[in-house]
Each structure stands twice: as structure tokens, then as C-alpha cells.
Amino acid sequence: MSQTTTNSEAVAVATEVKQLGRPVNANSVRQQKLAKVAELKAQGLEIKRGRKPVETSKNQAKLARFEALRAQGVEIKRGRPKVVKAEVVAVEPEMVTAD
């Protein structure tokens, strides 16, 4: 015969969870940075990541040009433009008859 368990026993077993992974050091640089970011988010401030763009670079000029074209309503397509190949029409030679 198998043993049956009650719901209360099953819940007690499910709430008992072991901590997995490495222990967290609250004084580490990463944890301090994460705490600072969480604090800024709670205040509603903007959090910037990555390298700051150089405003005079060619890439920024290109992006500004694309934004200006979008504002004018021009459709900007990505990638290399398609090359339209001209169709060659075969012409049958006329038969020349000797009189």
C-alpha cells in the first residue's frame, strides 16, 4: 500500500527551498552598483548605459540625415538596393529567300 500525504504536508515541503549558487557579497562593487541603479530607478531618474556618442561623427550625421528623411515621410529601406536586370528579348532572324 502506498502512503497518502495531506495538502498541508505537501505545502510544507514545497516552501522549503535551498539557496542555489554562490553566496552574494553585499559589499562587492557589483552589488553596490546594482543597489545604486535600483535607487535611481526608484527615484524615476534616467539610467544611461554604454559609450556616449560623438556628435560630430559620420555615423551621427548619417543617423540625423535618416531622421530628417523620415520626418519628411520618405520610406527608408534597409540593405543593398536591388538591381533590376534588363530582360533580353530574343528576335528571330528573318528568312531571306533567293529569287
CYANA upper distance limits for C-alpha pairs under 8 A (distance plus 0.5 A):
  5 THR  CA      9 GLU  CA      6.88
  5 THR  CA     10 ALA  CA      7.42
  6 THR  CA     10 ALA  CA      7.08
  7 ASN  CA     11 VAL  CA      6.72
  8 SER  CA     12 ALA  CA      6.74
  9 GLU  CA     13 VAL  CA      6.89
 10 ALA  CA     14 ALA  CA      6.78
 11 VAL  CA     15 THR  CA      6.79
 12 ALA  CA     16 GLU  CA      7.18
 25 ASN  CA     31 GLN  CA      7.78
 26 ALA  CA     31 GLN  CA      6.23
 26 ALA  CA     32 GLN  CA      7.61
 27 ASN  CA     31 GLN  CA      7.16
 27 ASN  CA     32 GLN  CA      7.05
 28 SER  CA     32 GLN  CA      6.75
 29 VAL  CA     33 LYS  CA      6.62
 30 ARG  CA     34 LEU  CA      6.64
 31 GLN  CA     35 ALA  CA      6.59
 32 GLN  CA     36 LYS  CA      6.70
 33 LYS  CA     37 VAL  CA      6.71
 34 LEU  CA     38 ALA  CA      6.62
 35 ALA  CA     39 GLU  CA      6.64
 36 LYS  CA     40 LEU  CA      6.76
 37 VAL  CA     41 LYS  CA      6.66
 37 VAL  CA     47 ILE  CA      7.88
 38 ALA  CA     42 ALA  CA      6.66
 39 GLU  CA     43 GLN  CA      6.89
 40 LEU  CA     44 GLY  CA      6.83
 40 LEU  CA     45 LEU  CA      5.97
 40 LEU  CA     46 GLU  CA      8.04
 40 LEU  CA     47 ILE  CA      7.86
 41 LYS  CA     45 LEU  CA      6.30
 41 LYS  CA     46 GLU  CA      7.79
 41 LYS  CA     47 ILE  CA      7.97
 53 PRO  CA     60 GLN  CA      8.19
 54 VAL  CA     60 GLN  CA      7.84
 55 GLU  CA     60 GLN  CA      6.48
 55 GLU  CA     61 ALA  CA      8.35
 56 THR  CA     60 GLN  CA      7.24
 56 THR  CA     61 ALA  CA      7.59
 57 SER  CA     61 ALA  CA      6.93
 58 LYS  CA     62 LYS  CA      6.62
 59 ASN  CA     63 LEU  CA      6.68
 60 GLN  CA     64 ALA  CA      6.59
 61 ALA  CA     65 ARG  CA      6.67
 62 LYS  CA     66 PHE  CA      6.77
 63 LEU  CA     67 GLU  CA      6.70
 64 ALA  CA     68 ALA  CA      6.69
 65 ARG  CA     69 LEU  CA      6.76
 66 PHE  CA     70 ARG  CA      6.64
 66 PHE  CA     76 ILE  CA      8.15
 67 GLU  CA     71 ALA  CA      6.63
 68 ALA  CA     72 GLN  CA      6.93
 69 LEU  CA     73 GLY  CA      6.96
 69 LEU  CA     74 VAL  CA      5.94
 69 LEU  CA     75 GLU  CA      8.38
 69 LEU  CA     76 ILE  CA      8.35
 70 ARG  CA     74 VAL  CA      5.86
 70 ARG  CA     75 GLU  CA      7.27
 70 ARG  CA     76 ILE  CA      7.78
